[in-house]
């Protein structure tokens, strides 16, 4: 998809350059009023240049948005994996604590009781 985007961008650039050259030829040789040639040529080149610039700006913005979306999805996947590992560790910890004899568990509970309240 990304290669197609730039292939179409090249076509847009070539069409835009062709339109500018066509405008130069029409204004330069076929325009009847000599005084307004510069203004007309400026308008033609400015309009086509603006359209080409907007096209490439949108293409680059779209490519950056796709990159950001991919990075966001990768980060979410890593966060989900970390959360699953934390839950598994907590379950294991609970099972080990439940299996521990009271005489070993009581000193540990007393040590951590202030953090639990």
Secondary structure as the mmCIF struct_conf table of DSSP 4:
data_model
#
loop_
_struct_conf.conf_type_id
_struct_conf.id
_struct_conf.beg_label_comp_id
_struct_conf.beg_label_asym_id
_struct_conf.beg_label_seq_id
_struct_conf.end_label_comp_id
_struct_conf.end_label_asym_id
_struct_conf.end_label_seq_id
HELX_RH_AL_P HELX_RH_AL_P1 UNK A 2 UNK A 25
HELX_RH_PI_P HELX_RH_PI_P1 UNK A 26 UNK A 30
BEND BEND1 UNK A 32 UNK A 32
BEND BEND2 UNK A 34 UNK A 34
TURN_TY1_P TURN_TY1_P1 UNK A 35 UNK A 36
HELX_RH_AL_P HELX_RH_AL_P2 UNK A 37 UNK A 99
BEND BEND3 UNK A 100 UNK A 100
HELX_RH_AL_P HELX_RH_AL_P3 UNK A 102 UNK A 116
#
